[in-house]
């Protein structure tokens, strides 16, 4: 999808309110990838992505901007926390595993696409297998029936979905549990050896026809696709289009405060450096170059500053953007303008139990004001505050909704919201007298 930076920002605006500077930065970074793809190979090799570092409190949209961006262009994307990695020489996850995780995501994406392409053909094969199995079972029960007539009747019932809940016994692949190994070389060797020694096991399962259809279509689709081409395409996409979002970057800045042996935070930064600079990482699908992967780092940076990062790593994140705290106006826009706002989500959930939920405009303004006050007087958790407030407002309705009554219309207005938070309001009134 060759979107211009303006079009990218327009798409992001459907899900994220405000933070225009950050949106512009990621939009330009994405467009530059498209521009780079149109250049000669010689020039292409010279141009590397301009990585971005985002500074801002939790819940203001840092992760959401990166995630929506990747979804927009169907790019392989992973979000990782910098704090879960340890310095080389310590037990724990090494930084190279982030690249292996990205490749796994890329393989899954490409595989799903290829399976979708052959799904129609696979469904025809599976339908034929299931119809034969059902007809055979019915003839065994009723040997006097006319086989041709029975087959036509079963075929009609099957296509109309009348047999979906019938139980059938099928033979499916027995998928062994994967090994969770941090060492890439060990992962490759063990995977190859195990695959060669042990043949693919099958097991018999009793499932509904609907479940059997899904399982068998998945198996048949897998047989029809060439996994070598899937793996090579997945590696290409990870290298050229991959986005790695490194959260909690501020937590690995500075030395650990505890006494005695501990993992050096600066050591983790130094381990991340070659990955961001460009190196080759061994994965079970092949070697992956990280030179053209787009890295987006983020953190609150309350205690430490971006300038406290080691200079070499700072240099690999040339674009720095600061995301602003959300105000009551931002919260109101989040509730009214976003495509899948939190109020829409709750309304859809409660429709399942025959509750037709409606928020008045003054209720949404009251919730927005409360979110701003809550974030100022207690921990600032950004837009996540809306979830906790609306959860509290709808607590009684959600608890008492049973679904065994006709559709019931419930209107949430300002007094209803104020009543749900009457105790909290007293607490806020007292705070202005505290010096």
C-alpha positions in Angstrom: 0.0 0.0 0.0 1.8 3.2 -1.2 0.3 5.8 1.1 1.5 9.3 1.2 2.5 10.7 4.7 -0.7 12.7 4.8 -2.8 9.6 4.1 -0.9 7.6 6.7 -1.7 10.3 9.3 -5.4 10.4 8.3 -5.5 6.6 8.8 -3.8 6.9 12.2 -6.3 9.7 13.2 -9.1 7.1 13.1 -7.6 5.4 16.1 -5.3 7.8 17.9 -6.1 11.4 19.0 -3.5 14.1 19.0 0.2 13.4 19.0 0.6 15.0 15.6 4.4 15.2 15.8 4.8 11.5 16.5 2.4 10.6 13.7 4.3 12.8 11.2 7.6 11.2 12.2 6.4 7.6 11.7 4.5 8.5 8.5 7.6 10.0 6.9 9.7 6.9 8.1 7.2 4.6 6.4 7.0 6.7 3.2 10.8 6.7 3.0 10.7 2.9 2.9 8.6 3.1 -0.2 10.9 5.7 -1.7 13.9 3.6 -1.0 12.3 0.6 -2.8 12.2 2.6 -6.0 15.9 3.4 -6.0 18.8 1.5 -7.7 20.4 -1.3 -5.8 23.6 0.7 -5.2 21.7 3.6 -3.7 19.3 1.3 -1.8 22.2 -0.3 0.1 23.4 3.1 1.3 20.0 4.3 2.7 19.1 2.9 6.2 15.9 3.7 8.2 16.0 6.8 10.5 15.0 5.1 13.8 12.6 7.0 16.1 12.6 7.4 19.9 9.4 8.5 21.6 9.2 10.2 24.9 6.0 10.4 26.9 4.0 9.0 29.8 2.2 5.7 29.6 -1.2 5.5 27.8 -0.7 8.5 25.4 -0.4 6.4 22.3 3.2 5.4 21.8 2.7 1.7 21.3 -0.6 2.2 19.5 1.0 4.5 16.9 3.6 1.9 16.0 1.1 -1.0 16.0 -1.4 0.7 13.8 1.4 1.8 11.5 2.5 -1.8 11.0 -1.1 -3.0 10.5 -1.7 -0.3 7.9 1.0 -1.7 5.6 0.9 -5.4 6.8 4.5 -5.2 8.0 6.0 -7.7 10.4 5.8 -6.1 13.8 6.8 -7.0 17.4 6.7 -5.1 20.6 9.3 -6.0 23.2 10.3 -4.6 26.6 13.9 -3.6 26.9 13.9 -4.7 30.6 13.5 -8.4 29.8 16.9 -8.7 28.1 20.1 -9.3 30.0 23.7 -8.5 29.3 25.7 -11.2 27.5 27.1 -13.7 30.1 24.0 -13.6 32.3 21.1 -16.1 32.3 18.1 -14.8 30.5 17.0 -13.6 27.0 19.7 -12.2 24.8 18.9 -9.2 22.6 19.1 -11.3 19.3 15.9 -13.1 20.3 14.0 -9.9 19.3 15.0 -10.5 15.7 14.1 -14.2 15.9 10.6 -13.2 17.3 10.2 -10.8 14.4 11.0 -13.5 11.8 8.5 -15.9 13.5 5.8 -13.2 13.2 6.8 -12.7 9.5 6.6 -16.4 8.8 3.2 -16.6 10.4 2.0 -13.7 8.3 3.3 -15.0 5.0 2.0 -18.5 5.8 -1.5 -17.2 6.5 -1.5 -15.3 3.2 -0.4 -18.3 1.2 -3.0 -20.5 3.0 -5.7 -18.0 2.3 -4.8 -18.2 -1.5 -5.3 -22.0 -1.6 -8.2 -22.1 0.9 -10.9 -22.5 -1.8 -9.1 -25.5 -3.3 -8.4 -27.0 0.1 -12.0 -26.6 1.1 -13.2 -28.6 -1.9 -10.8 -31.5 -1.0 -12.0 -31.4 2.7 -15.7 -31.2 1.8 -15.2 -34.3 -0.4 -13.4 -36.2 2.4 -16.0 -35.3 5.0 -19.0 -36.1 2.8 -17.5 -39.5 2.0 -16.9 -40.2 5.8 -20.5 -39.1 6.7 -22.1 -41.1 3.9 -20.0 -44.2 4.8 -21.1 -43.9 8.5 -24.8 -43.4 7.6 -24.7 -46.4 5.2 -23.2 -48.6 8.0 -26.1 -47.6 10.2 -28.8 -48.0 7.5 -27.5 -50.5 4.9 -31.0 -50.7 3.2 -30.9 -47.0 2.2 -30.3 -46.1 -1.5 -26.7 -44.8 -1.6 -27.3 -42.2 -4.3 -30.3 -40.7 -2.6 -28.6 -40.7 0.8 -25.5 -39.0 -0.7 -27.6 -36.3 -2.3 -29.5 -35.7 1.0 -26.3 -35.5 3.1 -24.7 -33.2 0.5 -27.7 -30.8 0.8 -27.8 -30.9 4.6 -24.0 -30.4 4.7 -24.0 -27.3 2.4 -26.8 -25.8 4.5 -24.8 -26.3 7.7 -27.4 -28.6 9.2 -24.7 -31.2 10.0 -22.2 -28.8 11.6 -22.9 -30.0 15.2 -22.7 -33.7 14.3 -19.7 -35.6 15.8 -17.2 -37.2 13.5 -13.8 -38.9 14.1 -10.9 -37.6 12.1 -7.1 -38.2 11.9 -5.1 -35.0 12.4 -1.4 -34.1 12.9 -0.1 -34.3 16.4 1.8 -31.1 16.8 4.5 -31.4 19.5 5.1 -28.5 21.9 7.8 -26.1 20.7 11.1 -25.7 22.5 11.6 -22.3 24.1 15.3 -21.7 23.6 17.1 -18.4 23.8 20.2 -19.6 21.9 19.6 -19.3 18.1 22.3 -21.9 17.1 20.9 -24.5 19.5 17.4 -23.9 18.2 18.5 -24.5 14.6 20.4 -27.7 15.4 17.8 -29.2 17.6 14.9 -28.4 15.2 16.7 -30.0 12.3 17.7 -33.1 14.2 14.3 -33.7 15.8 12.5 -33.2 12.4 14.8 -35.8 10.8 14.6 -38.5 13.5 10.9 -38.4 14.4 8.3 -38.9 11.7 5.1 -36.8 11.8 2.7 -38.4 14.2 -1.1 -38.6 13.7 -3.8 -38.9 16.2 -7.5 -39.6 16.1 -9.9 -37.0 17.5 -13.7 -36.8 17.9 -14.9 -33.3 16.9 -17.9 -31.6 15.4 -18.1 -31.4 11.6 -17.6 -27.6 11.9 -14.3 -28.1 13.9 -13.2 -31.0 11.6 -13.6 -28.7 8.5 -11.4 -26.0 10.0 -8.7 -28.5 11.2 -8.6 -30.3 7.9 -8.6 -27.1 5.7 -5.6 -25.9 7.7 -3.8 -29.2 7.1 -4.7 -29.4 3.4 -3.7 -25.7 2.9 -0.3 -26.4 4.5 0.3 -29.3 2.1 -0.5 -27.1 -0.9 2.0 -24.3 -0.1 5.8 -24.4 -0.5 7.3 -23.7 2.9 10.7 -22.9 1.5 9.3 -20.0 -0.5 7.3 -19.0 2.6 10.4 -18.9 4.7 12.5 -16.9 2.1 9.7 -14.4 1.6 9.3 -14.1 5.4 13.0 -13.3 5.8 12.8 -10.7 3.0 9.9 -9.0 4.6 11.4 -9.0 8.1 14.6 -7.5 6.7 13.0 -4.9 4.4 9.6 -4.1 6.1 10.1 -5.3 9.7 9.3 -2.9 12.6 10.6 -3.6 16.2 9.1 -1.5 18.9 11.4 -1.4 22.0 9.4 -0.2 25.0 10.7 0.8 28.5 13.9 2.1 27.0 14.3 4.5 29.9 14.5 1.5 32.3 17.8 0.4 30.9 19.5 3.7 31.3 22.1 4.2 34.1 23.6 1.6 36.4 21.5 -0.6 38.7 21.2 0.9 42.2 21.5 -2.4 44.1 24.7 -3.5 45.7 26.5 -6.7 44.7 26.4 -8.6 41.4 23.7 -7.4 39.0 23.1 -7.0 35.4 24.5 -3.8 34.0 21.8 -1.7 32.3 24.5 0.0 30.2 25.6 -3.5 29.1 22.1 -4.2 27.8 22.3 -0.9 25.8 25.7 -2.0 24.4 24.2 -5.4 23.4 21.2 -3.7 21.6 23.6 -1.3 19.7 24.9 -3.8 17.1 21.3 -5.0 16.4 20.1 -1.4 15.8 23.3 -0.5 13.9 23.0 -3.5 11.6 24.2 -7.1 12.1 23.4 -10.6 11.0 21.4 -12.8 13.3 21.1 -16.6 12.9 17.5 -17.9 13.0 16.1 -21.4 12.3 14.8 -20.0 9.0 18.2 -18.6 7.9 20.4 -15.6 8.5 18.6 -12.2 8.9 20.3 -8.8 8.4 19.0 -6.1 10.7 20.4 -3.1 8.7 17.0 -2.1 7.2 14.6 -3.0 10.1 12.9 0.1 11.5 13.4 0.4 15.2 11.0 2.6 17.3 12.1 3.0 21.0 9.9 4.5 23.7 9.8 5.4 27.4 8.4 7.7 29.9 11.9 9.2 30.8 10.7 10.6 34.1 13.9 9.9 36.0 16.4 9.4 33.3 16.7 11.4 30.0 17.2 10.4 26.4 20.6 12.2 26.7 21.6 9.6 29.4 21.7 6.8 26.8 25.1 5.8 25.7 26.1 8.2 22.8 26.5 5.4 20.2 22.9 4.2 20.8 21.6 7.8 20.9 23.1 8.3 17.4 21.1 5.3 16.1 17.8 7.1 17.0 18.2 10.4 15.2 14.5 11.3 15.3 13.2 12.2 18.8 9.6 13.1 19.4 7.8 14.0 22.6 4.2 12.9 23.2 2.0 15.2 25.3 -0.2 14.5 28.3 -3.8 14.0 27.4 -6.3 16.7 28.4 -10.1 16.4 29.0 -10.6 17.6 25.4 -8.4 14.8 24.1 -10.3 12.3 26.3 -13.6 13.6 24.9 -12.3 13.2 21.3 -11.1 9.7 22.1 -14.6 8.8 23.3 -16.4 10.4 20.3 -14.1 10.4 17.3 -12.1 7.1 17.3 -13.3 4.2 15.2 -13.7 1.7 18.0 -14.0 3.9 21.0 -14.2 2.3 24.5 -17.9 3.3 24.8 -18.7 1.6 21.5 -16.9 -1.5 22.8 -18.9 -1.6 26.0 -22.2 -1.0 24.2 -21.5 -3.9 21.8 -20.6 -6.2 24.8 -23.8 -5.4 26.7 -26.0 -5.9 23.6 -25.2 -9.6 24.0 -27.2 -9.5 27.2 -30.0 -7.4 25.7 -28.9 -4.0 27.1 -29.0 -1.1 24.6 -26.5 1.3 26.1 -26.5 5.0 25.3 -24.0 7.6 26.6 -25.3 11.2 26.6 -22.9 14.0 25.5 -22.8 15.5 29.0 -21.9 12.0 30.4 -18.9 11.7 28.0 -17.8 15.2 29.0 -18.0 14.3 32.7 -16.0 11.1 32.1 -13.4 13.1 30.2 -13.1 15.6 33.1 -12.8 12.8 35.6 -10.1 11.1 33.6 -8.1 14.3 33.6 -8.5 14.9 37.3 -7.7 11.2 38.1 -4.5 11.4 36.1 -3.5 14.6 37.8 -4.2 13.6 41.4 -3.0 10.0 41.2 -0.8 8.0 38.7 -1.0 9.3 35.2 -1.9 6.3 33.0 -3.1 8.3 30.0 -6.1 6.9 28.0 -6.1 3.7 30.0 -7.9 5.8 32.7 -11.0 5.8 30.5 -11.3 2.0 30.8 -11.1 2.1 34.6 -13.7 4.9 34.9 -16.2 3.4 32.4 -15.7 0.0 34.1 -16.7 1.6 37.4 -19.7 3.5 35.9 -21.0 0.3 34.3 -20.2 -2.0 37.2 -23.8 -2.5 38.4 -25.3 -2.8 34.9 -22.6 -5.4 33.8 -23.1 -7.4 37.0 -26.9 -7.5 36.8 -27.3 -8.0 33.1 -28.5 -11.6 32.4 -29.9 -11.5 28.9 -33.1 -13.3 29.9 -35.3 -10.2 29.2 -36.3 -8.2 26.1 -34.0 -5.5 24.8 -33.7 -2.9 27.5 -32.6 0.7 26.8 -30.2 2.2 29.3 -29.2 5.9 29.2 -26.0 7.0 31.0 -26.1 10.7 31.7 -24.0 13.1 33.8 -25.9 12.6 37.1 -25.4 8.8 36.7 -21.7 9.2 36.2 -21.4 11.6 39.2 -23.4 9.3 41.4 -21.0 6.3 40.6 -18.0 8.5 41.7 -19.6 10.4 44.6 -16.9 9.3 47.1 -14.1 10.1 44.7 -15.4 13.6 44.1 -15.3 14.3 47.9 -11.6 13.2 47.8 -10.8 15.6 45.0 -12.5 18.5 46.8 -10.3 18.0 49.8 -7.1 17.9 47.8 -7.3 21.6 46.9 -6.9 22.4 50.7 -3.8 20.3 51.0 -0.6 22.3 50.7 
